[in-house]
Amino acid sequence: MRLWVFLPLMLAGCGPIESAQVADQIKGMIGQSEDHVLSCMGPPTTRTDSGPMSVWTYDTNGSITSTAAVSGNQSFAVGSVTTNQEYCHVNLTMQNGMVVAANYRSQGKVLSPSLPCYSVLHACVPDPSAVAAAQQNVASNTKEATEFCKTLYNDPRLDPLRGVTTFDAAPSLSMQSNASYITEEQRPALDAFEGLFMQCRQKIAAANPILSRIMVQVDPSPTEELKSLYDGKITWGQYNTHRQELLDKLQAAVAGTNPH
């Protein structure tokens, strides 16, 4: 069988495999710190800042290959030259000191169109399969941590707070409108909740470092509002409204990072 018969199979087999590897490398960039990116990719070619976000662009140019074709007879000839420039174009969106989004474009040889980007990203993500396995592990650990928190919040000591606030869900509008202050019966329950809440937070931090970092950025003083509520400085409605605002910020931040 001649070589040209195998060519469609080679194009179908080699290209997608490499593209998938580069796609895994790009996914592996998400969650990397700015310092790590600078250490493995160097300073960006260009940088565009917009509020709290910054886009780092890396442009690399590879070799230029040219092919020429000439046709005609001894008295007349027509020539053409085709030039192919290999390149990789990577965009990394930075927020709060880490990569929250990434994409790429590349052009390379027919059988390896993603090779220029594979070479560029290899220094930061040398083993895409290991990155994928690690991400699966983080997803599993995060799910386990979430179940752990639900178990904690089934503690009967929290019963006086049920219906007044929520523990693992968004507070209702009526809860956010509650103008009453904490009662003496509720104070021991709030003490218990503070301890359970910190256990839950620590479990999530161990399971998902990216999510933990976002939580710290969104809510650096997680017990401050609890103390204000305990001391009678704010109402249940004010506390629940503050919780809803934090949830909104957290959801917006997570949507940009996909921390599983």
C-alpha positions as CSV (number, residue, x, y, z in Angstrom):
1,M,0.0,0.0,0.0
2,R,1.3,3.4,-0.9
3,L,2.1,6.3,1.5
4,W,-0.7,8.5,0.2
5,V,-3.3,6.0,1.4
6,F,-2.1,6.5,5.0
7,L,-2.1,10.3,4.8
8,P,-5.8,10.8,5.8
9,L,-5.3,8.5,8.8
10,M,-2.2,10.4,9.9
11,L,-4.0,13.7,9.6
12,A,-6.9,12.4,11.6
13,G,-4.8,10.7,14.2
14,C,-1.8,13.0,14.9
15,G,-3.5,16.4,14.8
16,P,-6.3,15.8,17.3
17,I,-4.0,14.1,19.7
18,E,-1.7,17.0,19.9
19,S,-4.5,19.5,20.0
20,A,-5.9,17.7,22.9
21,Q,-2.6,17.8,24.7
22,V,-2.4,21.6,24.2
23,A,-6.0,21.9,25.4
24,D,-5.0,20.1,28.6
25,Q,-2.0,22.3,28.9
26,I,-4.2,25.4,28.6
27,K,-6.5,24.0,31.3
28,G,-3.5,23.3,33.5
29,M,-2.5,27.0,33.3
30,I,-5.7,28.0,35.1
31,G,-5.0,28.5,38.8
32,Q,-1.3,29.1,38.3
33,S,0.2,32.1,40.1
34,E,1.6,35.1,38.3
35,D,5.0,34.3,39.8
36,H,4.9,30.7,38.4
37,V,3.9,32.0,34.9
38,L,6.8,34.5,34.9
39,S,9.2,31.7,36.0
40,C,8.3,29.3,33.2
41,M,7.1,31.6,30.4
42,G,8.9,34.8,31.2
43,P,7.4,38.3,30.8
44,P,4.4,38.6,28.4
45,T,4.8,40.1,24.9
46,T,2.0,42.5,25.8
47,R,-0.1,43.2,28.8
48,T,-3.6,44.8,28.9
49,D,-5.0,45.9,32.2
50,S,-8.8,46.4,32.8
51,G,-9.8,47.1,36.4
52,P,-9.0,44.1,38.6
53,M,-8.2,41.9,35.5
54,S,-5.1,41.8,33.3
55,V,-4.6,39.9,30.1
56,W,-1.1,38.6,29.4
57,T,-0.4,37.8,25.8
58,Y,2.5,35.6,24.6
59,D,3.4,35.7,21.0
60,T,6.1,33.4,19.6
61,N,7.1,33.0,15.9
62,G,8.6,29.9,14.6
63,S,10.3,29.0,11.4
64,I,9.2,30.2,8.0
65,T,8.9,27.6,5.3
66,S,8.6,28.4,1.6
67,T,7.7,26.3,-1.4
68,A,8.0,27.3,-5.1
69,A,6.3,25.9,-8.2
70,V,7.3,26.7,-11.8
71,S,5.4,25.6,-14.9
72,G,5.6,26.4,-18.6
73,N,7.9,25.9,-21.6
74,Q,11.2,27.3,-22.6
75,S,9.8,30.6,-23.7
76,F,7.2,31.1,-21.0
77,A,7.1,30.2,-17.3
78,V,4.8,30.9,-14.3
79,G,6.1,30.8,-10.8
80,S,4.4,30.9,-7.4
81,V,5.8,30.9,-3.8
82,T,3.8,29.9,-0.7
83,T,5.1,31.0,2.7
84,N,4.0,29.4,6.0
85,Q,4.8,31.2,9.3
86,E,4.6,29.0,12.4
87,Y,3.4,30.9,15.5
88,C,1.7,30.5,18.9
89,H,-0.6,33.1,20.4
90,V,-1.5,32.6,24.1
91,N,-3.8,34.8,26.2
92,L,-3.7,34.4,30.0
93,T,-6.3,36.4,32.0
94,M,-5.0,37.3,35.5
95,Q,-7.1,38.2,38.5
96,N,-6.0,38.4,42.1
97,G,-2.5,37.2,41.3
98,M,-3.5,34.0,39.4
99,V,-4.6,32.8,36.0
100,V,-8.4,32.6,35.8
101,A,-8.9,32.0,32.1
102,A,-6.7,31.0,29.2
103,N,-6.9,30.4,25.4
104,Y,-4.6,30.0,22.4
105,R,-4.3,30.1,18.7
106,S,-1.5,28.4,16.7
107,Q,-0.3,27.6,13.3
108,G,2.3,24.9,12.5
109,K,3.0,22.1,10.2
110,V,0.2,20.1,8.6
111,L,0.6,17.1,10.9
112,S,1.3,19.2,14.0
113,P,-0.6,22.5,13.9
114,S,-0.5,22.9,17.7
115,L,3.2,22.1,18.1
116,P,4.3,25.8,18.5
117,C,2.0,26.2,21.5
118,Y,2.8,22.8,22.9
119,S,6.5,23.8,23.0
120,V,5.7,27.2,24.7
121,L,3.4,25.7,27.4
122,H,5.5,22.6,28.1
123,A,7.7,24.6,30.5
124,C,4.6,25.4,32.7
125,V,2.6,22.2,32.2
126,P,5.1,19.5,31.2
127,D,2.6,16.6,31.7
128,P,-1.0,17.4,30.7
129,S,-2.2,13.9,31.7
130,A,-0.9,14.6,35.3
131,V,-2.8,17.9,35.3
132,A,-6.0,16.2,34.2
133,A,-5.6,13.6,37.0
134,A,-4.9,16.3,39.6
135,Q,-8.0,18.2,38.5
136,Q,-10.1,15.0,38.8
137,N,-8.7,14.5,42.3
138,V,-9.5,18.1,43.3
139,A,-13.1,17.7,42.0
140,S,-13.5,14.5,44.1
141,N,-12.0,16.0,47.2
142,T,-14.2,19.1,46.8
143,K,-17.3,17.0,46.6
144,E,-16.2,15.1,49.7
145,A,-15.6,18.3,51.6
146,T,-19.1,19.6,50.6
147,E,-20.7,16.4,52.0
148,F,-18.6,16.8,55.2
149,C,-20.0,20.4,55.7
150,K,-23.5,19.2,55.2
151,T,-23.0,16.6,57.9
152,L,-21.6,19.2,60.3
153,Y,-24.6,21.4,59.8
154,N,-26.9,18.6,60.8
155,D,-25.7,19.2,64.4
156,P,-28.8,19.5,66.7
157,R,-27.1,22.4,68.5
158,L,-27.9,24.6,65.5
159,D,-31.7,24.0,65.8
160,P,-32.4,27.4,67.4
161,L,-31.0,29.0,64.2
162,R,-32.9,27.0,61.7
163,G,-35.5,29.1,59.8
164,V,-33.7,32.3,60.9
165,T,-30.7,31.8,58.7
166,T,-29.2,29.1,56.5
167,F,-25.9,27.2,56.6
168,D,-25.3,25.7,53.2
169,A,-27.8,27.6,51.0
170,A,-28.7,31.2,50.1
171,P,-30.9,33.0,52.7
172,S,-34.4,33.7,51.6
173,L,-35.8,37.2,51.1
174,S,-37.8,37.0,54.4
175,M,-34.6,36.1,56.2
176,Q,-32.9,39.1,54.7
177,S,-35.8,41.3,55.9
178,N,-35.8,40.0,59.5
179,A,-35.4,43.0,61.8
180,S,-35.0,41.1,65.0
181,Y,-31.8,40.8,67.0
182,I,-30.2,37.6,68.4
183,T,-31.9,36.1,71.5
184,E,-30.2,34.6,74.5
185,E,-31.4,31.1,73.3
186,Q,-29.7,31.6,70.0
187,R,-26.3,32.7,71.3
188,P,-25.0,29.2,72.3
189,A,-26.2,28.0,68.9
190,L,-24.3,30.7,67.1
191,D,-21.2,29.8,69.1
192,A,-21.5,26.2,67.9
193,F,-22.1,27.4,64.3
194,E,-18.9,29.5,64.4
195,G,-16.8,26.4,65.3
196,L,-18.5,24.2,62.7
197,F,-18.2,26.9,60.0
198,M,-14.5,27.1,60.5
199,Q,-14.1,23.3,60.3
200,C,-16.0,23.4,57.0
201,R,-13.9,26.2,55.7
202,Q,-10.6,24.4,56.6
203,K,-11.9,21.2,54.9
204,I,-12.6,23.0,51.7
205,A,-9.3,24.8,51.8
206,A,-7.5,21.4,52.0
207,A,-9.5,20.0,49.2
208,N,-9.5,22.8,46.8
209,P,-6.6,25.4,47.1
210,I,-7.9,27.6,44.2
211,L,-11.4,27.8,45.8
212,S,-9.8,28.5,49.2
213,R,-7.8,31.4,47.7
214,I,-11.0,32.8,46.3
215,M,-12.8,32.5,49.6
216,V,-10.1,34.3,51.4
217,Q,-10.1,37.1,48.8
218,V,-13.9,37.4,48.9
219,D,-14.3,37.1,52.7
220,P,-11.0,37.7,54.5
221,S,-12.7,38.1,57.9
222,P,-15.3,35.3,57.9
223,T,-16.3,35.6,61.6
224,E,-16.5,39.4,61.8
225,E,-20.2,39.6,60.9
226,L,-20.9,36.7,63.2
227,K,-19.4,38.6,66.1
228,S,-21.4,41.7,65.2
229,L,-24.6,39.6,65.2
230,Y,-23.6,37.9,68.5
231,D,-23.0,41.3,70.1
232,G,-26.3,42.7,69.0
233,K,-24.8,45.3,66.7
234,I,-26.7,44.1,63.6
235,T,-30.0,42.3,63.0
236,W,-30.5,38.9,61.5
237,G,-31.7,40.6,58.3
238,Q,-28.5,42.6,58.0
239,Y,-26.4,39.4,58.7
240,N,-28.3,37.4,56.1
241,T,-28.1,40.2,53.5
242,H,-24.3,40.3,54.0
243,R,-24.2,36.6,53.5
244,Q,-26.1,36.9,50.2
245,E,-23.7,39.6,49.0
246,L,-20.7,37.3,49.8
247,L,-22.4,34.4,48.0
248,D,-22.9,36.5,44.9
249,K,-19.3,37.6,44.9
250,L,-18.1,34.1,45.4
251,Q,-20.2,32.7,42.6
252,A,-18.9,35.4,40.2
253,A,-15.3,34.7,41.1
254,V,-15.8,30.9,40.8
255,A,-17.4,31.3,37.4
256,G,-14.2,32.9,36.2
257,T,-11.9,30.2,37.5
258,N,-13.8,26.9,37.3
259,P,-12.2,25.5,40.4
260,H,-14.3,22.4,40.3
